[in-house]
Amino acid sequence: MKTKLFSAALIIAALTTTFGFPISSKSANSTKAAQSPSPRAYPRLVGRATTADAKLALTAAQAAFNSKAWHLYDPEAADVVRAKTKALIAWPEAENVAVDPKFLESKTGGEAIKASFLQIKAVDGNRFALRQKPMNWQGDWFDVYLVNSRDDTTKIFDTLSLEDLYSKSLPGYKMVSCDAWQKPWLLRNVKNEHVLFIDTGHPAEYLCEWIVTVPSKTGSPSELCKIQFCPRSEKIVRLVPQGALRNLAVLLDKIIGIPKESEGSTQATPRLRLSVAHTWGNVLYRPWAVAEPSLSRIEVDALLKTWSRGSKIYAAQYAQIKPTYESAKLQLANYYEHNFGKSKREAQAMSSKILDRTYRTHFSPWSG
């Protein structure tokens, strides 16, 4: 069963000594990351890239990537995709999954299953079905099934209401994804009526690749392609250019430190590092999407000045911030000039604004 445990990922993150979040071993490859294309080469398709359905998925990915949404899976990104492609028939909202009633019917209620959604018209005998299940204060879980049963709609919804459906292996009900924190996206290709499921990945992975699934000729889930938004590396810091910029990233992570006591289920420090990892991903590949942190520069500077009085080590780290920051700002401006085609003046303005936001993000309460 494909289970995605957000809390477990955050606990793992708390144990890291350098910011960044572990990803699956099959996708982590820092050597390849160092040799990968420039930032302007993303997003890019991996797989059957020539099909019309894959091209539609890429168009959706480009719209999300070019949006100002902090995360590619945010409702704000989905809104841009809907406007650009006119193809989303299921997409994320703040707390729930939203669907186009012309293409999916829904049934709500129940303790175990909060809501179920079923593709109205089968294509080659296959329909996608979605389930939303209450989990905890962090949010709900979502399942995706491929249904090619001959059961009528009432019977299908009754089956989808079974809490332990994933363990029953019922004919005509094939699990695509189970217990996912991310809300499912469904795209409909208006030219051939094909429906595509997009798994936008785990929220504890920065710029996580999308996996696009379609029904196979035999009615089983089949991976159509993947869409990558940046090189894959075990930790985002390895993608930060070497020199002052990476030195600043490492220094700020050291200042965040490791909590002395258990933070319980809130996992405040790992959540802060998660925010930082997503921010650095945007700094390098989507600079227009670097969000404004909750704390001002004055507030962060005052916070760090007070913190620096705590020990000689703190004072030494604090003294490194300003010179490292100024050198990093010059390096980031050069990065934007050469990788995003900006003029020297534009690159300097971008660097000043974006590095300031990135710096403050390291010490602002986690916000997403």
N, C-alpha and C positions, 0 to 999 in steps of 0.2 A: 504494500500500500504506500502510495506517495504521500507522506505526511510532512508538513512544514511547520516546525515548532519555532515560533519567534522567540520565546523566552530562552530556549536552549541556545539559539544563535547569539543572543545577547550575553549570556553567561560566558560563552566561548570568547566573545569579544572582550569581556572584562579581564581575561587572562592574558591578552596580548600585550606586548611591551611597546609596540609601535602601532600607530593608528591604522585602521583598515580592517576589513572583515573577511574571514575565510570563505572561500567558495569551493564548489565541488572539485575534487582532485582531477577529474577528467577535463575541467576547463581551466585550471590554474596552470599557467606556464609563463613564468617571468622572462625566460629567454626569448620566447616568441614575441612577448609584449614589447621587448626592446627593439625588435626588428619590424614592428607592425607599421601600417600606413600612417600618414599624418592625420591630425584631427579632422581635417576637412574630408577625409575618406569615409567618415561615418555619418549615418548608419549604413551598414552594408549587409547584404544577404549571404548566407552560408547554406548551401543545399541546392534544391531544384529551383534555381533563380530565374529560369526562363519562362516559367508558367505564368499565366495571367493572374492566378490566385496569389502567387508569391509576390508579384509586382504590386498587387493591391495591398498586401501586408506591408510591403516596403513603403508604399505611399503613406499608409497610416503611421508607420514608425517615423518617417521623416516629419510628418506633421506634429507628432508628439515631441520629437527631438527639438524641433524649431520653436516650440511653444516656450512660454516663460514659466511653465510649471516646474517646481523644484524637483519633483520626481516624475519619471516617465509614466508611472501608473496612477498619478493623481487625477481626480475628476476634472481639474482644469486642463490637463493634457487631453483627456477624452473629449472634452467640449471642442477643442481645436480639431481633433481628428474627425469628429462628427461633422463639423462645418466644412472641412476640407474634402472628405471622401463621400459623405452622404451614405456611408455603408455600415456604420455601427448599428447593430440591432440589440446588443447588450453591452453595458458599459458601467463604470463605477460612479456612484454618488457618494456623498459624505459617509453615510452609515450602511447603505444598502446597494444592491445592484439594480440598475434601471434597465428596462427593456422597451422595445418598440412593440406595442400591442398588435400591430399589423402582422408581425412575424413570430411573436412568442406569446403564448397564453400563460397565465400564472395562477397559482393557488397559494394562499397565505394561511397562517394559523398553525397551531400545533406546538408542543413543547420541544420536541426533538428536532423538528424541521420547521424553521421559521417561515420559509417560502420555497416554492418549487416553480420552475419555469420550463416550458416545453416548446420547442420549435413547432409551429403549426403545420407547415407543409414539409413533408418528407422529400428529400432529394436522393434519388436512387435507393429509396427504402430506408434512409437514415435520417435521424433527427437528433439534435443536441438537446440535452436537458441539464438544467442547473439546479443546485440546491444551496440554500443558505441556512447555516446551523448556528445557534447560539453557542459561544465559547466562554469568554470571560470579559473582564473590563477592558481588555485590549481590543476586543472586536469579535466578529463572527468568523466562522470557517465556511469555505465554499467548496462544493463538489461539482464536477462536470462529468456527465455520462453521455455515451452515444447509444441511442435507442433505435433498434430495428425490429422490435417486437411487433407482432400483429395484434397485440392488446388494444382495446379502444382507449380513448383519452382518459376516461374515468379510471380504468384499471391501471394505466400508466402512472397517473398521479397518485393512486393508492400505493403503488410499488415504490414510487419516489419518496413516499412518506415514511418508509421503513428506515429506522435509525441505523440498523446493521446491514443495509443493502450491500455495502462493499464486500461483506463476507459471505454472501449467499450465492454468488456466481450464477445468477439467474440468466437463462437464455434470452438473448435480445437486449440485455442491459450490460454494456461494457464501460467500465470505469476509465475515464481519461485522466482525471486529477481528483485528489481527495484531500480534505483537511488543509486547504490552502488559505493563507491569510489574505492573499490578493483577490480582489473581485475579478471574475472572468470577463473577458472581452470577446464578443462574437462579431465577426465581419461577414456581410453578405455581398457577394459579387453579383451585381444586378445583371450582368451579361449572361451568366450561366447558372445563376441562382445557388451556386455553391456557398456553403457556410463554413467559415474558418474560426477555430478557437485559438485565441492568443493567450498564452500563459506569460504574464509580464514578470514572472520571477518572484524571488523572495525579497521582502522589504529590507532585510539586513545585508543585501548585496548592492553595491553602488552601480548605477547604470547597467543593471542586470540584463543579459541578453533575453530576447523574446523567443519563445518556442511556438511555432505555428503548427497546429494539428488539424487534419482533415480526415474524413472517412476514407478508408481504402476500398478497393473493389470488392473485398470480402466482408465489408461492414465493420472492420476493426479500426481503432484509432491509428493514424499513420502520421508521422512527423513530415510535414511538407518542407519546412526550412527553419533556420534560425536567423535572427537578426541581431547583429552585434552593434553596440553603441560606443565601444572603446575596446582597447586590447584587454585581455583577461590576465589578471595578475592576482596572486594570493592576497596582496595588500596594496591599497591604492598608493601608498607612499612610494612604491617602486615605479610608479608611472610618473611621479613628480620629477621633473628634470634635475639631474644632479647639480650640486652647487648650492648657492645661498637659498634658493627656493626650497629644496629638499631639506636643507639644514634648519630652516625656519619651521617646516612642518614637523620635523622630529623634535625640535626644541619645544614647540607648543604642546606636543603630545606628552612630553616628559613633565611639563608643568601641570597638565591635567592630572597626571599621576594615577595611582591605584587607590581606591577607597580603603581606609583603615578598618572599616566595619562593614558588615553585610548591609546592602541597600534593599534587601527584600525583593519583592516582585516588581518594584518600581525601576530597579536597575538604572539609576540616574546616570552614573558614569558611563556605562556601556551605551546608553541611549545618546549621551552627548557625543561619544565617539562615532556612533552611527550617523548623527547629524553632520559631523566633521567629514566623514568619509564621502557621504553624498555631495557635500559642498565641494570638496577637492575634485571629485569627478566632474562636476559642472565647471569648476575653474579651468580645467584642462580641455574639456570637450564641448561644453555648453555655457560659455561665460555669461551669456545674456540671461541665464536662469539662476545665477547666484543670488540667493534671497537676502533680504535685509534682516539681520538678526534682531533679537528683542532688546538687547542691551546697546546703549550708545558707546561711542569711543571713550567719552569722559567716564562713564560708569565702569567700563572694562579696565581702563588705566588706573582708576582709583582702587578697584578690586585687587589688581596685581601688585600695586604699590604696598597695600596693606599685607598681602600674602608674602611679599618678599622679606618682610621683617621677621618671618617665622623661623628662619635658620640661615646659616651661611651658604648652604647649597641653594636655597631659594634665592638669596640675594645674588649669587653668582649667575644663576639662570636668568634672573630678571635683567641683569646688566647686559646679557647677550642679546636681548630682544631687539633693542633699537638698531644697533649696527647690522644685525642679520636681516631685520625687516627692510631696511633701506636698500641693501644689496639685492634682496629678493625681489623688491619692487622693480628694480632695473632689469633683472633677469626675466621677470614675468612680462614686462613691456616688450622685451626683445622676442619672447615666445609668441606674443600676439602679433607682432609685426611680421614675423616670418611664417607663422602657421595659419594666420587668419587674414593675411593680406592687408593689414591695417597700416596706415601711415604712421610715422614715428610719433606724431602728436596724438593721433587717435589711440595708439597702443599705450602711450604713457597715461592717458586719461583713463583708459580701461583698467590698466594695472593698478593705478592709485585707488580707484573705486572698488575693484573686486578684491584686492588683497586686504583692504580695510574691512570689508564685510567678512572675508574668510577668517581674519584674525579675531574678530569679535565673535564669530560663530563658535570658536573653541571655548568660550567662557559664558555663552548665553544659554539659558535653560533650553533643554531639548524641545523642539516644536513640531516634529513630524517624522 
